[in-house]
């Protein structure tokens, strides 16, 4: 299985990778992208099983990425790992088919709960 981690912070991408390992998903191939533009290019190059994206990023935000992915007909499992979480954000993400919404700070258990059905 392949996981695409999208965040403009290299440190946060590293934390997400570590938390995936701690949650028992260390055997999966993890690819990183620094923003929505890089992620879109990666999605055009390869097939991913899950996209874990930050919401606020330069160049193309996470929600803009999700909208673009869905417009292209890609139904990849897509969720957010973000420090912001309003009801409006969740509703917008859900309307485009987001599968999960993880709020920072998070734990390995949070990842297990969000990804268990997808990555088992």
The first five atom37 places (N, CA, C, CB, O) and aatype in JSON, in Angstrom:
{
  "aatype": [20, 20, 20, 20, 20, 20, 20, 20, 20, 20, 20, 20, 20, 20, 20, 20, 20, 20, 20, 20, 20, 20, 20, 20, 20, 20, 20, 20, 20, 20, 20, 20, 20, 20, 20, 20, 20, 20, 20, 20, 20, 20, 20, 20, 20, 20, 20, 20, 20, 20, 20, 20, 20, 20, 20, 20, 20, 20, 20, 20, 20, 20, 20, 20, 20, 20, 20, 20, 20, 20, 20, 20, 20, 20, 20, 20, 20, 20, 20, 20, 20, 20, 20, 20, 20, 20, 20, 20, 20, 20, 20, 20, 20, 20, 20, 20, 20, 20, 20, 20, 20, 20, 20, 20, 20, 20, 20, 20, 20, 20, 20, 20, 20, 20, 20, 20, 20, 20, 20, 20],
  "atom_mask": [
    [1, 1, 1, 1, 1],
    [1, 1, 1, 1, 1],
    [1, 1, 1, 1, 1],
    [1, 1, 1, 1, 1],
    [1, 1, 1, 1, 1],
    [1, 1, 1, 1, 1],
    [1, 1, 1, 1, 1],
    [1, 1, 1, 1, 1],
    [1, 1, 1, 1, 1],
    [1, 1, 1, 1, 1],
    [1, 1, 1, 1, 1],
    [1, 1, 1, 1, 1],
    [1, 1, 1, 1, 1],
    [1, 1, 1, 1, 1],
    [1, 1, 1, 1, 1],
    [1, 1, 1, 1, 1],
    [1, 1, 1, 1, 1],
    [1, 1, 1, 1, 1],
    [1, 1, 1, 1, 1],
    [1, 1, 1, 1, 1],
    [1, 1, 1, 1, 1],
    [1, 1, 1, 1, 1],
    [1, 1, 1, 1, 1],
    [1, 1, 1, 1, 1],
    [1, 1, 1, 1, 1],
    [1, 1, 1, 1, 1],
    [1, 1, 1, 1, 1],
    [1, 1, 1, 1, 1],
    [1, 1, 1, 1, 1],
    [1, 1, 1, 1, 1],
    [1, 1, 1, 1, 1],
    [1, 1, 1, 1, 1],
    [1, 1, 1, 1, 1],
    [1, 1, 1, 1, 1],
    [1, 1, 1, 1, 1],
    [1, 1, 1, 1, 1],
    [1, 1, 1, 1, 1],
    [1, 1, 1, 1, 1],
    [1, 1, 1, 1, 1],
    [1, 1, 1, 1, 1],
    [1, 1, 1, 1, 1],
    [1, 1, 1, 1, 1],
    [1, 1, 1, 1, 1],
    [1, 1, 1, 1, 1],
    [1, 1, 1, 1, 1],
    [1, 1, 1, 1, 1],
    [1, 1, 1, 1, 1],
    [1, 1, 1, 1, 1],
    [1, 1, 1, 1, 1],
    [1, 1, 1, 1, 1],
    [1, 1, 1, 1, 1],
    [1, 1, 1, 1, 1],
    [1, 1, 1, 1, 1],
    [1, 1, 1, 1, 1],
    [1, 1, 1, 1, 1],
    [1, 1, 1, 1, 1],
    [1, 1, 1, 1, 1],
    [1, 1, 1, 1, 1],
    [1, 1, 1, 1, 1],
    [1, 1, 1, 1, 1],
    [1, 1, 1, 1, 1],
    [1, 1, 1, 1, 1],
    [1, 1, 1, 1, 1],
    [1, 1, 1, 1, 1],
    [1, 1, 1, 1, 1],
    [1, 1, 1, 1, 1],
    [1, 1, 1, 1, 1],
    [1, 1, 1, 1, 1],
    [1, 1, 1, 1, 1],
    [1, 1, 1, 1, 1],
    [1, 1, 1, 1, 1],
    [1, 1, 1, 1, 1],
    [1, 1, 1, 1, 1],
    [1, 1, 1, 1, 1],
    [1, 1, 1, 1, 1],
    [1, 1, 1, 1, 1],
    [1, 1, 1, 1, 1],
    [1, 1, 1, 1, 1],
    [1, 1, 1, 1, 1],
    [1, 1, 1, 1, 1],
    [1, 1, 1, 1, 1],
    [1, 1, 1, 1, 1],
    [1, 1, 1, 1, 1],
    [1, 1, 1, 1, 1],
    [1, 1, 1, 1, 1],
    [1, 1, 1, 1, 1],
    [1, 1, 1, 1, 1],
    [1, 1, 1, 1, 1],
    [1, 1, 1, 1, 1],
    [1, 1, 1, 1, 1],
    [1, 1, 1, 1, 1],
    [1, 1, 1, 1, 1],
    [1, 1, 1, 1, 1],
    [1, 1, 1, 1, 1],
    [1, 1, 1, 1, 1],
    [1, 1, 1, 1, 1],
    [1, 1, 1, 1, 1],
    [1, 1, 1, 1, 1],
    [1, 1, 1, 1, 1],
    [1, 1, 1, 1, 1],
    [1, 1, 1, 1, 1],
    [1, 1, 1, 1, 1],
    [1, 1, 1, 1, 1],
    [1, 1, 1, 1, 1],
    [1, 1, 1, 1, 1],
    [1, 1, 1, 1, 1],
    [1, 1, 1, 1, 1],
    [1, 1, 1, 1, 1],
    [1, 1, 1, 1, 1],
    [1, 1, 1, 1, 1],
    [1, 1, 1, 1, 1],
    [1, 1, 1, 1, 1],
    [1, 1, 1, 1, 1],
    [1, 1, 1, 1, 1],
    [1, 1, 1, 1, 1],
    [1, 1, 1, 1, 1],
    [1, 1, 1, 1, 1],
    [1, 1, 1, 1, 1],
    [1, 1, 1, 1, 1],
    [1, 1, 1, 1, 1]
  ],
  "atom_positions": [
    [[0.83, -1.19, 0.0], [0.0, 0.0, 0.0], [0.87, 1.25, 0.0], [-0.94, 0.0, 1.21], [1.96, 1.27, 0.58]],
    [[0.38, 2.28, -0.66], [1.11, 3.54, -0.73], [0.32, 4.66, -0.08], [1.43, 3.89, -2.19], [-0.89, 4.82, -0.29]],
    [[1.03, 5.44, 0.73], [0.43, 6.58, 1.43], [1.15, 7.84, 0.98], [0.51, 6.4, 2.98], [2.38, 7.9, 0.97]],
    [[0.38, 8.86, 0.6], [0.94, 10.16, 0.24], [0.68, 11.12, 1.39], [0.32, 10.69, -1.1], [-0.47, 11.38, 1.74]],
    [[1.76, 11.65, 1.98], [1.67, 12.6, 3.09], [1.97, 13.99, 2.53], [2.65, 12.22, 4.26], [3.05, 14.22, 1.98]],
    [[1.02, 14.91, 2.68], [1.14, 16.24, 2.1], [1.11, 17.28, 3.22], [0.0, 16.5, 1.07], [0.11, 17.44, 3.91]],
    [[2.22, 17.99, 3.38], [2.31, 19.05, 4.39], [3.47, 19.95, 4.01], [2.51, 18.45, 5.83], [4.5, 19.48, 3.55]],
    [[3.3, 21.26, 4.21], [4.37, 22.18, 3.85], [5.5, 22.18, 4.88], [3.82, 23.59, 3.71], [6.55, 22.77, 4.64]],
    [[5.31, 21.54, 6.01], [6.34, 21.45, 7.04], [7.06, 20.11, 6.96], [5.73, 21.65, 8.44], [6.45, 19.07, 7.2]],
    [[8.36, 20.12, 6.63], [9.12, 18.86, 6.61], [9.1, 18.17, 7.97], [10.57, 19.12, 6.18], [9.08, 16.94, 8.04]],
    [[9.11, 18.94, 9.04], [9.08, 18.35, 10.38], [7.76, 17.62, 10.61], [9.27, 19.45, 11.46], [7.74, 16.52, 11.15]],
    [[6.66, 18.22, 10.19], [5.35, 17.58, 10.37], [5.25, 16.32, 9.51], [4.22, 18.56, 10.01], [4.67, 15.33, 9.95]],
    [[5.8, 16.34, 8.3], [5.79, 15.13, 7.48], [6.54, 14.01, 8.19], [6.42, 15.4, 6.09], [6.11, 12.86, 8.15]],
    [[7.66, 14.34, 8.83], [8.44, 13.35, 9.57], [7.63, 12.82, 10.76], [9.78, 13.97, 10.05], [7.66, 11.62, 11.04]],
    [[6.93, 13.7, 11.46], [6.1, 13.28, 12.59], [4.98, 12.36, 12.13], [5.51, 14.52, 13.31], [4.69, 11.36, 12.78]],
    [[4.35, 12.68, 11.0], [3.29, 11.83, 10.47], [3.86, 10.45, 10.12], [2.63, 12.48, 9.22], [3.24, 9.44, 10.43]],
    [[5.02, 10.41, 9.48], [5.67, 9.12, 9.15], [5.9, 8.3, 10.42], [7.02, 9.37, 8.42], [5.58, 7.12, 10.48]],
    [[6.47, 8.95, 11.46], [6.76, 8.26, 12.71], [5.47, 7.75, 13.35], [7.51, 9.2, 13.68], [5.43, 6.62, 13.84]],
    [[4.43, 8.57, 13.34], [3.17, 8.16, 13.94], [2.54, 7.01, 13.17], [2.21, 9.35, 14.01], [1.92, 6.13, 13.77]],
    [[2.68, 7.0, 11.86], [2.19, 5.86, 11.07], [2.89, 4.58, 11.51], [2.43, 6.11, 9.56], [2.24, 3.55, 11.68]],
    [[4.21, 4.64, 11.7], [4.95, 3.46, 12.18], [4.44, 3.03, 13.55], [6.47, 3.76, 12.24], [4.2, 1.84, 13.79]],
    [[4.28, 3.99, 14.46], [3.82, 3.69, 15.82], [2.41, 3.1, 15.82], [3.84, 4.96, 16.67], [2.07, 2.31, 16.7]],
    [[1.62, 3.47, 14.83], [0.24, 2.97, 14.73], [0.18, 1.61, 14.05], [-0.62, 3.97, 13.98], [-0.91, 1.04, 13.89]],
    [[1.33, 1.08, 13.64], [1.36, -0.24, 13.02], [1.31, -0.23, 11.51], [0.23, -1.03, 13.52], [1.11, -1.27, 10.89]],
    [[1.49, 0.93, 10.9], [1.44, 1.04, 9.45], [2.82, 1.27, 8.84], [0.51, 2.16, 9.04], [2.94, 1.83, 7.75]],
    [[3.86, 0.85, 9.54], [5.23, 1.1, 9.1], [5.64, 0.34, 7.86], [6.16, 0.75, 10.19], [6.61, 0.71, 7.21]],
    [[4.93, -0.71, 7.51], [5.28, -1.5, 6.34], [4.8, -0.93, 5.03], [4.74, -2.87, 6.49], [5.08, -1.48, 3.96]],
    [[4.08, 0.17, 5.09], [3.55, 0.78, 3.88], [4.55, 1.77, 3.29], [2.22, 1.48, 4.17], [5.34, 2.37, 4.01]],
    [[4.51, 1.93, 1.98], [5.37, 2.88, 1.29], [4.79, 4.28, 1.49], [5.49, 2.53, -0.24], [3.63, 4.54, 1.16]],
    [[5.61, 5.19, 2.03], [5.16, 6.56, 2.28], [5.92, 7.52, 1.38], [5.34, 6.94, 3.78], [7.15, 7.52, 1.37]],
    [[5.18, 8.33, 0.64], [5.74, 9.35, -0.25], [5.33, 10.7, 0.32], [5.25, 9.17, -1.74], [4.22, 10.85, 0.84]],
    [[6.22, 11.69, 0.22], [5.94, 13.01, 0.77], [5.78, 14.05, -0.34], [7.05, 13.43, 1.72], [6.41, 13.97, -1.39]],
    [[4.92, 15.04, -0.07], [4.77, 16.2, -0.95], [4.66, 17.43, -0.07], [3.5, 16.05, -1.88], [4.05, 17.39, 1.0]],
    [[5.26, 18.55, -0.52], [5.32, 19.77, 0.27], [4.13, 20.69, 0.13], [6.52, 20.5, -0.07], [4.0, 21.66, 0.88]],
    [[3.26, 20.42, -0.84], [2.04, 21.22, -1.0], [1.12, 20.5, -1.98], [2.38, 22.66, -1.51], [1.45, 19.43, -2.48]],
    [[-0.03, 21.11, -2.23], [-1.01, 20.48, -3.11], [-0.53, 20.31, -4.53], [-2.25, 21.27, -3.11], [-0.9, 19.34, -5.2]],
    [[0.28, 21.23, -5.02], [0.8, 21.14, -6.39], [1.7, 19.92, -6.53], [1.58, 22.43, -6.78], [1.57, 19.15, -7.48]],
    [[2.62, 19.74, -5.57], [3.49, 18.56, -5.59], [2.68, 17.28, -5.45], [4.55, 18.65, -4.47], [2.97, 16.27, -6.11]],
    [[1.67, 17.31, -4.6], [0.84, 16.13, -4.39], [0.07, 15.76, -5.66], [-0.14, 16.37, -3.24], [-0.02, 14.59, -6.01]],
    [[-0.46, 16.76, -6.34], [-1.19, 16.5, -7.58], [-0.28, 15.84, -8.6], [-1.78, 17.8, -8.14], [-0.7, 14.91, -9.29]],
    [[0.95, 16.33, -8.71], [1.92, 15.72, -9.63], [2.2, 14.28, -9.24], [3.23, 16.53, -9.66], [2.27, 13.4, -10.1]],
    [[2.36, 14.02, -7.94], [2.61, 12.65, -7.47], [1.43, 11.74, -7.78], [2.9, 12.65, -5.96], [1.62, 10.59, -8.17]],
    [[0.22, 12.26, -7.61], [-0.98, 11.46, -7.89], [-1.14, 11.16, -9.37], [-2.21, 12.19, -7.38], [-1.74, 10.15, -9.74]],
    [[-0.62, 12.02, -10.23], [-0.67, 11.77, -11.66], [0.38, 10.75, -12.08], [-0.47, 13.07, -12.44], [0.23, 10.07, -13.1]],
    [[1.46, 10.64, -11.29], [2.55, 9.72, -11.6], [2.31, 8.31, -11.06], [3.85, 10.25, -11.03], [2.77, 7.34, -11.65]],
    [[1.59, 8.2, -9.95], [1.49, 6.93, -9.25], [0.11, 6.75, -8.65], [2.57, 6.83, -8.16], [-0.64, 7.71, -8.49]],
    [[-0.21, 5.51, -8.31], [-1.48, 5.2, -7.65], [-1.23, 5.1, -6.15], [-2.1, 3.88, -8.2], [-0.36, 4.36, -5.71]],
    [[-2.0, 5.84, -5.37], [-1.88, 5.82, -3.92], [-3.15, 5.24, -3.33], [-1.61, 7.23, -3.37], [-4.23, 5.35, -3.91]],
    [[-3.01, 4.62, -2.17], [-4.16, 4.07, -1.47], [-4.78, 5.08, -0.53], [-3.75, 2.82, -0.69], [-5.99, 5.07, -0.29]],
    [[-3.94, 5.98, 0.01], [-4.4, 6.99, 0.96], [-3.62, 8.27, 0.75], [-4.25, 6.49, 2.42], [-2.41, 8.25, 0.51]],
    [[-4.32, 9.4, 0.86], [-3.68, 10.72, 0.91], [-4.0, 11.31, 2.27], [-4.17, 11.66, -0.27], [-5.16, 11.38, 2.68]],
    [[-2.94, 11.74, 2.99], [-3.09, 12.41, 4.28], [-2.55, 13.82, 4.1], [-2.32, 11.64, 5.45], [-1.35, 14.01, 3.94]],
    [[-3.43, 14.8, 4.11], [-3.05, 16.16, 3.75], [-3.31, 17.18, 4.85], [-3.77, 16.58, 2.5], [-4.3, 17.08, 5.58]],
    [[-2.41, 18.15, 4.96], [-2.66, 19.33, 5.77], [-3.71, 20.16, 5.04], [-1.33, 20.16, 6.02], [-3.93, 19.97, 3.84]],
    [[-4.35, 21.06, 5.74], [-5.37, 21.92, 5.12], [-4.73, 23.18, 4.55], [-6.46, 22.3, 6.14], [-4.91, 23.49, 3.37]],
    [[-3.98, 23.91, 5.38], [-3.4, 25.19, 4.98], [-1.97, 25.0, 4.49], [-3.43, 26.19, 6.14], [-1.08, 24.65, 5.26]],
    [[-1.76, 25.24, 3.2], [-0.44, 25.14, 2.59], [-0.33, 26.18, 1.49], [-0.18, 23.7, 2.03], [-1.35, 26.61, 0.95]],
    [[0.89, 26.6, 1.16], [1.06, 27.53, 0.05], [0.8, 26.84, -1.29], [2.48, 28.14, 0.07], [0.76, 25.62, -1.37]],
    [[0.62, 27.63, -2.31], [0.45, 27.18, -3.7], [-0.89, 26.5, -3.97], [1.55, 26.23, -4.07], [-1.62, 26.91, -4.87]],
    [[-1.23, 25.48, -3.2], [-2.52, 24.81, -3.32], [-2.85, 24.2, -1.97], [-2.51, 23.72, -4.46], [-2.1, 23.36, -1.46]],
    [[-3.94, 24.61, -1.39], [-4.32, 24.11, -0.06], [-4.79, 22.66, -0.15], [-5.43, 24.99, 0.55], [-5.0, 22.12, -1.24]],
    [[-4.95, 22.05, 1.0], [-5.42, 20.67, 1.04], [-6.82, 20.51, 0.47], [-5.39, 20.17, 2.45], [-7.08, 19.54, -0.24]],
    [[-7.72, 21.44, 0.78], [-9.08, 21.33, 0.26], [-9.1, 21.57, -1.25], [-10.02, 22.32, 0.97], [-9.87, 20.94, -1.97]],
    [[-8.26, 22.47, -1.74], [-8.16, 22.67, -3.19], [-7.62, 21.41, -3.86], [-7.24, 23.88, -3.52], [-8.05, 21.03, -4.95]],
    [[-6.67, 20.75, -3.19], [-6.14, 19.49, -3.71], [-7.24, 18.44, -3.78], [-4.98, 18.98, -2.83], [-7.41, 17.78, -4.81]],
    [[-8.0, 18.29, -2.7], [-9.09, 17.31, -2.69], [-10.1, 17.61, -3.8], [-9.79, 17.3, -1.33], [-10.53, 16.69, -4.5]],
    [[-10.48, 18.86, -3.96], [-11.42, 19.23, -5.02], [-10.87, 18.86, -6.4], [-11.73, 20.74, -4.96], [-11.6, 18.31, -7.23]],
    [[-9.61, 19.15, -6.63], [-8.97, 18.85, -7.92], [-8.9, 17.34, -8.16], [-7.56, 19.46, -7.98], [-9.16, 16.87, -9.26]],
    [[-8.54, 16.61, -7.12], [-8.45, 15.15, -7.22], [-9.8, 14.57, -7.61], [-7.96, 14.53, -5.88], [-9.89, 13.72, -8.5]],
    [[-10.85, 15.04, -6.96], [-12.2, 14.52, -7.26], [-12.66, 14.95, -8.65], [-13.2, 15.0, -6.2], [-13.32, 14.18, -9.35]],
    [[-12.33, 16.18, -9.06], [-12.7, 16.64, -10.4], [-12.06, 15.77, -11.48], [-12.29, 18.1, -10.6], [-12.63, 15.59, -12.55]],
    [[-10.88, 15.23, -11.19], [-10.19, 14.36, -12.14], [-10.72, 12.92, -12.08], [-8.69, 14.37, -11.86], [-10.26, 12.06, -12.83]],
    [[-11.68, 12.67, -11.2], [-12.28, 11.35, -11.1], [-11.53, 10.37, -10.21], [-12.39, 10.77, -12.45], [-11.86, 9.19, -10.17]],
    [[-10.52, 10.85, -9.51], [-9.74, 9.99, -8.63], [-10.47, 9.83, -7.3], [-8.3, 10.56, -8.41], [-10.75, 10.82, -6.62]],
    [[-10.78, 8.6, -6.94], [-11.53, 8.32, -5.71], [-10.63, 7.77, -4.6], [-12.65, 7.35, -5.99], [-11.11, 7.03, -3.74]],
    [[-9.36, 8.14, -4.61], [-8.42, 7.72, -3.57], [-8.97, 8.1, -2.19], [-7.03, 8.35, -3.8], [-9.62, 9.14, -2.03]],
    [[-8.71, 7.25, -1.2], [-9.08, 7.59, 0.18], [-8.29, 8.82, 0.58], [-8.81, 6.4, 1.16], [-7.06, 8.83, 0.49]],
    [[-8.98, 9.86, 1.02], [-8.36, 11.16, 1.27], [-8.81, 11.66, 2.63], [-8.71, 12.18, 0.15], [-10.0, 11.63, 2.94]],
    [[-7.86, 12.11, 3.43], [-8.2, 12.68, 4.73], [-7.27, 13.8, 5.11], [-8.19, 11.6, 5.79], [-6.24, 14.02, 4.47]],
    [[-7.63, 14.49, 6.16], [-6.86, 15.65, 6.6], [-6.21, 15.41, 7.95], [-7.75, 16.88, 6.67], [-6.78, 14.78, 8.84]],
    [[-4.99, 15.92, 8.07], [-4.25, 15.97, 9.33], [-3.9, 17.44, 9.5], [-2.95, 15.01, 9.33], [-2.97, 17.94, 8.86]],
    [[-4.63, 18.13, 10.35], [-4.52, 19.59, 10.39], [-4.71, 20.14, 11.79], [-5.53, 20.21, 9.45], [-5.32, 19.5, 12.65]],
    [[-4.2, 21.33, 12.02], [-4.34, 21.96, 13.33], [-5.67, 22.69, 13.48], [-3.19, 22.94, 13.57], [-6.08, 23.01, 14.59]],
    [[-6.32, 22.95, 12.38], [-7.61, 23.64, 12.41], [-8.72, 22.65, 12.12], [-7.65, 24.8, 11.39], [-8.57, 21.75, 11.29]],
    [[-9.84, 22.82, 12.81], [-10.95, 21.9, 12.59], [-12.26, 22.57, 12.97], [-10.75, 20.61, 13.39], [-12.73, 22.44, 14.1]],
    [[-12.84, 23.28, 12.03], [-14.15, 23.89, 12.27], [-15.23, 23.01, 11.64], [-14.21, 25.34, 11.7], [-14.95, 22.17, 10.79]],
    [[-16.45, 23.23, 12.07], [-17.57, 22.48, 11.5], [-17.68, 22.75, 10.0], [-18.89, 22.86, 12.21], [-17.99, 21.84, 9.23]],
    [[-17.43, 23.99, 9.59], [-17.5, 24.34, 8.17], [-16.42, 23.6, 7.37], [-17.34, 25.86, 7.99], [-16.68, 23.11, 6.27]],
    [[-15.21, 23.53, 7.93], [-14.13, 22.81, 7.25], [-14.49, 21.33, 7.09], [-12.8, 22.96, 8.03], [-14.33, 20.76, 6.02]],
    [[-14.97, 20.73, 8.16], [-15.35, 19.32, 8.12], [-16.46, 19.08, 7.09], [-15.8, 18.83, 9.52], [-16.43, 18.11, 6.34]],
    [[-17.44, 19.97, 7.07], [-18.55, 19.82, 6.13], [-18.06, 19.93, 4.69], [-19.63, 20.88, 6.4], [-18.47, 19.17, 3.82]],
    [[-17.18, 20.89, 4.45], [-16.65, 21.06, 3.09], [-15.84, 19.84, 2.67], [-15.78, 22.34, 3.01], [-15.97, 19.35, 1.55]],
    [[-14.99, 19.35, 3.58], [-14.18, 18.17, 3.28], [-15.06, 16.95, 3.02], [-13.21, 17.89, 4.43], [-14.82, 16.19, 2.08]],
    [[-16.07, 16.78, 3.85], [-16.98, 15.65, 3.68], [-17.73, 15.73, 2.36], [-17.97, 15.58, 4.85], [-17.98, 14.71, 1.72]],
    [[-18.1, 16.94, 1.96], [-18.84, 17.1, 0.7], [-18.02, 16.66, -0.51], [-19.27, 18.55, 0.53], [-18.57, 16.32, -1.55]],
    [[-16.69, 16.68, -0.37], [-15.82, 16.21, -1.45], [-15.31, 14.8, -1.2], [-14.65, 17.17, -1.62], [-14.42, 14.32, -1.91]],
    [[-15.86, 14.14, -0.2], [-15.53, 12.74, 0.01], [-14.35, 12.45, 0.91], [-15.29, 12.12, -1.27], [-13.76, 11.38, 0.81]],
    [[-13.98, 13.39, 1.77], [-12.9, 13.1, 2.72], [-13.34, 11.98, 3.66], [-12.51, 14.39, 3.54], [-14.48, 11.95, 4.12]],
    [[-12.43, 11.07, 3.93], [-12.74, 9.9, 4.76], [-12.45, 10.11, 6.23], [-11.98, 8.72, 4.27], [-13.06, 9.46, 7.08]],
    [[-11.52, 11.0, 6.55], [-11.18, 11.24, 7.95], [-10.65, 12.66, 8.12], [-10.13, 10.21, 8.44], [-10.25, 13.32, 7.16]],
    [[-10.66, 13.1, 9.36], [-10.22, 14.44, 9.72], [-9.51, 14.31, 11.06], [-11.42, 15.47, 9.78], [-10.16, 14.22, 12.1]],
    [[-8.18, 14.3, 11.05], [-7.37, 14.15, 12.25], [-6.87, 15.53, 12.65], [-6.18, 13.16, 12.03], [-6.27, 16.25, 11.85]],
    [[-7.13, 15.9, 13.9], [-6.72, 17.21, 14.39], [-5.41, 17.09, 15.17], [-7.82, 17.84, 15.27], [-5.26, 16.21, 16.02]],
    [[-4.46, 17.98, 14.86], [-3.2, 18.04, 15.6], [-3.47, 18.69, 16.95], [-2.11, 18.83, 14.79], [-4.29, 19.61, 17.02]],
    [[-2.83, 18.25, 18.02], [-1.89, 17.13, 18.09], [-2.64, 15.81, 18.04], [-1.03, 17.22, 19.36], [-3.81, 15.73, 18.43]],
    [[-1.97, 14.78, 17.56], [-2.58, 13.48, 17.4], [-1.71, 12.42, 18.06], [-2.8, 13.15, 15.91], [-0.58, 12.68, 18.47]],
    [[-2.28, 11.22, 18.16], [-1.56, 10.08, 18.74], [-1.58, 8.93, 17.75], [-2.18, 9.66, 20.09], [-2.28, 8.98, 16.74]],
    [[-0.8, 7.91, 18.04], [-0.82, 6.71, 17.2], [-2.22, 6.1, 17.19], [0.22, 5.68, 17.71], [-2.67, 5.58, 16.16]],
    [[-2.91, 6.16, 18.32], [-4.27, 5.62, 18.39], [-5.22, 6.38, 17.47], [-4.79, 5.67, 19.84], [-6.12, 5.78, 16.87]],
    [[-5.03, 7.68, 17.36], [-5.85, 8.48, 16.44], [-5.67, 7.98, 15.02], [-5.48, 9.98, 16.54], [-6.64, 7.84, 14.28]],
    [[-4.42, 7.71, 14.64], [-4.14, 7.2, 13.29], [-4.74, 5.8, 13.11], [-2.62, 7.17, 13.03], [-5.32, 5.51, 12.07]],
    [[-4.6, 4.95, 14.13], [-5.17, 3.6, 14.05], [-6.66, 3.68, 13.78], [-4.9, 2.82, 15.34], [-7.18, 2.99, 12.89]],
    [[-7.36, 4.51, 14.55], [-8.81, 4.63, 14.4], [-9.19, 5.14, 13.01], [-9.37, 5.56, 15.46], [-10.14, 4.64, 12.4]],
    [[-8.46, 6.13, 12.51], [-8.81, 6.75, 11.23], [-8.47, 5.86, 10.04], [-8.09, 8.07, 11.08], [-9.17, 5.89, 9.02]],
    [[-7.41, 5.06, 10.16], [-6.89, 4.33, 8.99], [-7.11, 2.83, 9.03], [-5.45, 4.59, 8.86], [-6.82, 2.15, 8.04]],
    [[-7.61, 2.29, 10.12], [-7.72, 0.84, 10.27], [-8.49, 0.19, 9.13], [-8.4, 0.51, 11.58], [-8.03, -0.82, 8.58]],
    [[-9.63, 0.73, 8.77], [-10.43, 0.11, 7.7], [-9.76, 0.22, 6.34], [-11.8, 0.77, 7.64], [-9.93, -0.66, 5.5]],
    [[-9.0, 1.27, 6.13], [-8.37, 1.51, 4.83], [-7.1, 0.71, 4.64], [-8.07, 2.98, 4.67], [-6.86, 0.17, 3.57]],
    [[-6.27, 0.63, 5.68], [-4.94, 0.05, 5.53], [-4.79, -1.36, 6.07], [-3.95, 0.92, 6.2], [-3.68, -1.9, 6.06]],
    [[-5.85, -1.97, 6.55], [-5.74, -3.36, 7.03], [-5.59, -4.34, 5.91], [-6.95, -3.73, 7.86], [-5.49, -5.54, 6.14]]
  ]
}
